[in-house]
Amino acid sequence: MEDTNKNTVASFQEENNANIPDKTNLIKELNNNNIFTQQVPISTQNELKYNLFTINRNIRYCIYIMELLCLLNFDQGALSASTKEIKFSFKMTDRELGSFGGISFLGTTLGGIFSLSLINKINRRYLILFLLIISICSLFIPTVISSKILFIFCRILTGFSQAFMSIYLPVWVDQFGIYNKRSIMMSLISIPSAFGYLLGNVFVVYSSWITTFRINVFLCTFLFIGFLMNKDLYFSKSIIPKKKYNLKSNNVNKNANNKDKKQDDEISLFEDESKNNVNYDNQSIIKNTIKCFKSPLFRLIIIAIISIFFILSGLQFWVNDFFETVLDITDKKRRLLGFVIIIVFTALLAPITGGLIMQKLGGYDSKRVMYLPFFCCIISLFCSNLMLLSNNTYYILVLLEGYLFSGCIIIPSLNGILISSMSKDLAGSVSAISNLLYNILGRLAGPSFYGIMRSIFDTKSKLPMVILLDVKLITAFCLFRSFKYKK
């Protein structure tokens, strides 16, 4: 066995250097990942010599964490907790203050259009660096210049700069994520924004919105330096994950840290698709959009995602009024406590739970994963309609928690299914189109729908909220139809 290993290593090392562009770096890369040359099958070695290569796993983890931190924005939570101070500082009327609260949505929409146009045209690392600079400026300027017009303009810029990462991160995970952990990585994407909102509120309690904005500026500066120090390779749009090899060896390796344990690792291989397709970098936005909408699965999943964000935006805007008017929780501290418990519980546990279940089902690109969002949708509908059976406050809060928990599992699984259902070269366009549509058709219309229902029924009735939550019937129908198209 030892002679065989020596012969394998010798044959690998004695190949013509012209056929192995980065042989030294490749072997070093394998060693960095605790994968040694003698463990790699000969067939894998032959492929590595030509067009496949490895990418450092530790760096990929670091970049993923930095991208998550880009979503940890404190500004929106700081603003919602400082409405009186902002109204006084910038001399706003109540109507101006109400419009100001959602002005960043305009920036988010413009950012979505910008991302759709350029995500496949410009180096993605340069885009991130450029947008971080915009974010730093738009967050810092209002803390030193007290101008209402300038503040509104800066809020639009902030929403614009923050939109790209929410679009790009699911694409990056599908492209560069650790193979057997992609489901968990995709699920964790929803956590930072919720915790950023809560931390923004907490920082304001102990300081002010100005200090909170400056903390966010410091975080963005730190992230800018981190992305600046990384290589373009880790953000390339043409790098495609190709294969995964399970490598097992019972031999004790002198270089291994755990000498008495079996080597059980995997190596993910990548390929630069632009070298095989000269037109890879010249993709048309219109053609990509048409390709996406030709897919029945894409259309169904898009409608399902829009309906979920339609519900969540209406619930987020009106939940405080629902607690006070319908559930008769008049004490502000009790309302805040109930809101925090629900957010923390759903934002932390639901994505982790959903990611683990997705992983057990074979990942978001497996056919079986469709069962997860579908059954979570059915559970949500049971919870929403059971609210009609009792007026007990705690009973309704538990059902609402169950509804939100199952809903938070649905979103990352649908994002994964959506991206994996199309070819890799369309991933950027798929994420950008999805983000743009659920912002315009979902988040914008949800609060208005509940307001209309509330004007039709009695203000203390639970029916408007139940009707809003039952919009998930559309989600259930789309997911049921999706079973025949998921391959």
Summary of the structure (lengths in Angstrom):
residues: 487
radius of gyration: 24.9
end to end distance: 41.7
largest distance: 83.6
contacts: 1605
relative contact order: 0.12
helix: 74%
strand: 5%
